[in-house]
Amino acid sequence: MTSLDGLDGKVAVITGGARGQGRSHALTLAAAGAKIVVCDVAAPIGEVQYALATPDDLEETIQLVKEAGGEIAGMQADVRSSADMRAVADLAVSQFGRIDILLANAGIHDHAESTIEIEDDAWQTMLDVNLTGAWKACKAIVPVMIEGGRGGSIVITSSVDGLGASPSWGHYGAAKHGLQGLKDTLAFELADHNIRVNTINPTGVNSPMAAGLSKVLPHVVRKWKHNDRTNLLDVMMLEPQDISDAVLWLVSDAAKHVTGIDLPIDAGYLTKH
């Protein structure tokens, strides 16, 4: 019998780990026995219209994992910076000696009335964080995995918008579609090293990002309701733990032969739309 709790001795790096899904992933994988390294920009980004995580949020994640009996290290780091991502990899190696899991989870959201009305800086920032940031995290972490010779698992946080289309945030959709291509290519290239690469593709998740968006984007919320843009199952939004449960499966030995997939945790959203 294969257990989902068999992460003892493994080390997981989580970007965007200060709150929301990242915090939930840290707690979930730590409970399964993994040692955790979290990072987060934990600072405002000019083109983002809602409040991002703070250093206090990052410290709270670290303390919650410790209080639950887990081992964790953390630092502020921006996924847009290759130097920062290398520093995160170095922290993991110096603290725990290895890296087995990468959760490329950091991401932002934004909106405009239409894709052609998106400001240049907003477009670029979206791609820099959501797409290029995931690539830079992989670029820093994968060599450590390869050198370790034990294989590994990479889970990239995409979205239902990486598999379909939504109005008002074409730059978000473009970045998330790009993550699907990044996942496919890395899965192909890293298979010989037994490093598995998959995406998760959630529908809306009840997180600080979603809460912030709902405050600054009331007309978009009305548009969702007007278009009946709801899930097939009778749930408006998922909880971060719902996503963490799927992540835990993907990084566990229960999914040891699973690579190159996109995994919707979407309450039937994609089927309905």
N, C-alpha and C positions, 0 to 999 in steps of 0.2 A: 504494500500500500504506500502510495506517495503522499507525503504531508506537505501542506502549504507553509508549514512553520519551519521548514528545514533551511533556514538562512544563517545558522550558527557559523561564525567565523568569516562571513562575507561582509564586504564593505560597500555601502551604497552612497553615491554622491547625488545630491538632489539640488537642482537649481530652482530658484524661486521658492525657497523653502521657508520663508518667514511666516506665512499664513496660508489660509485657504487649502487648496489641494496639496500644495507642497508640505505644509505642516502635517496634514492627515497622512500623507505618504510616509513621512519621517516616523511618526508614531506607529504606524502599521508595520513597517518593515523592522523597526526596532523591536516591537513586540514579537516578531517572528525570529529574532535572534541576530539581525544584521547590526553592524556598527555603522553609524550615520555621519555623513559630512554634509552640512547644509550651507548654501550660500544664497544671497539675495542682494539686489542693488540697494534695497532699504533706503531709498531716497527718491525725491520727485524726479520725473522726466517731463520736460517742458511741454511736449506735444500730447501728453496724457491728461484727460480732463477730469479724472477722479483721483483720489488720494491713494498713493502706492504705500507699500509696507514701510515701516520705520525700523531703526535699529532696535527699539524696544520690542517690536514684533519678532524680530529675529532672535533676540535673547529669550523671549518667552517660549519660542519653539524649542530652543536648546534646553531650557529649564524643564519643560514638560516631558521631554524625552528622558532627561536625567531622573526626574521624579518617578517616572514609570520604570526605572531600573535599567535604562538603555545607556549605551556609550555613544557620545556624539561630540563632534567638533563643528565649529561654524565660523563664517567670516562674511563680511560685506564684500561683494564682488559683482561686477557688471558683465553680463553675458556678451555685451558688445565689445568687450576688451579681451583679446587673446592673452595678454599678460595676466589679467585677473583670472581667467580660466586655468592657466598654467599654475597660478598660485593656489587655486583650489585643489588641483591635482597634487601639487606638492604637499599641501596640508594633509590630504588623505594618506599619502605615502608616509609622511613623517609621523603621523599620529597612529596609523593602523597598519602600515606596511604593504598595502595592496588596494586595488579597486576591482570589484566584481560587477557592480551594477551602476548604471547611470540613468537617472530620471531627468531628462531634459524637459523640465516642466515650466521654466520661466516664460512668462508671456504677458502681453498687454492687449487691451481692446480699445476701440475708438469708433467714431461714426462720422458720417457726412450725409447730406441729403442725397447725394449720388456719387458714384465713383469718380466721375469727371470733375466733381467739385472738391475732392480731397486736396488739401494743400500739399505742396511738394515735401515740406519737412515732415508732415504727418505720415505721408506715404513711406518716406525713407526710414523714419523711426520705427514704424510698424515692422517693416522687413528686417531692419537691423536687429530688433529684439527677438521677434518671433521666429524668424527663419535663420538669419545669419548667426544669431546667438546660439541656437541649437547646434548649428554646424561647428561653431567655435568651441562649445562645450565638448562635443564629440572629438574634435581635433586634439584637444588637450588630454582627454581621458583615455581614448582608444589606445594610444601607444603604451600606456601603463598596463592596460588589460592584456595587450599582446605580449609585452615583456613578461608578465606574470605567468603566461602559458596555461592558465586554468579556464580559458574561455570567459564568457561574460554575457550580460544581458543589458541592452539599451532600450529604454522605453521613452519615446518622444511624445509629448502631449500635443496632439493636433486638435481636431474639432470635427463635428458634423459639417462645419463649413469648409473642411478640407476635402470633403467627399461630395459636396453639393454647393448650391449657391444661395446667398442671402442678400437682400438689398441693404444699402446704407453703409456697408463696410467692405467694399471691394478689396481694400488693401489687406484687411484681416483675412479674407478668403484667399487672396493670392498667396499670402505668407503660409497659410495652413495647407493649401494645395502643394506649395513648394516642399513642405515637410514630408508629404507623401512620397515625392520623388527622392528626397534625401534618404528616407527610410529604405526605399527599394534598392537604391544604389549601395548604401552601406551594408544592407543584408547580403547582397551579392558579393561585395568585396571582402567582408569579414567572416563569411561562412567557414573558410578554411582554418580560421583561428577559433572556431566554435564560439564566436560572439554573435548572439542573436539580436536582431534589431526589429522592433515593432512600434506601431503607433497606437495610442488610445485616442478615440474620437468621441468625446462626450457631447451630449446635448447641454442645455443650460445647467449650470451648477450653482448651488446656493453658497456663494463665496463673497468675500469682501469686494472683489472685482465686480461681480454681478450687482451687488448692493449699490456700489458707487455708480455704476452705469444707470441703474434704474432711477437714481436721483437727478442725473444730469441729462438723461435722454428720455423724458416723458413722452415726446412725440413718437419716438421709435417704439416704445412699449405699446403705445396705442396702435401703431402700424402692425405690430405683431398680432395684436388681438383682432384687428380688422381683417388681416389675412388668415386668421385662424391658425396661426403658426404655433401649434401646440404639439405635444407628443402623442403618440398613439395610445400608450398607457395613460391612466388617469393620474399623472403626476406632473406638476408644473415645472419643477426643477428638481434635479438630483442633489444629494448631499455629497460632500467631499469623500466621505467614507465609501460611498458606492463606487467611486472611481478608484479609491485605494484598494478595494477588494479585487478589482480587475488587475491592477498593477501587481499586486502580490502574486496572483496566479501567473502572470506573464514572466516574472523574474524567478519563479520557483522551478524546481525540478519537474513539477507537474506539467510545465510547458516546455520541457527541454528540447522538444523537436519543433517548436513553433517559432518561425522567423519570417519576416517580410510581410506580415499581415497588418491590416488596419482593423482595429477592434472597436466597433461602435458600442458605447455604453449610453444608449440614446432613448430608452423607453419607447422605441419604435418610431422615433422622429423621421429617420431616413425612409422607412417604409411608407409612412404617411405622406411624405413630401417627394 
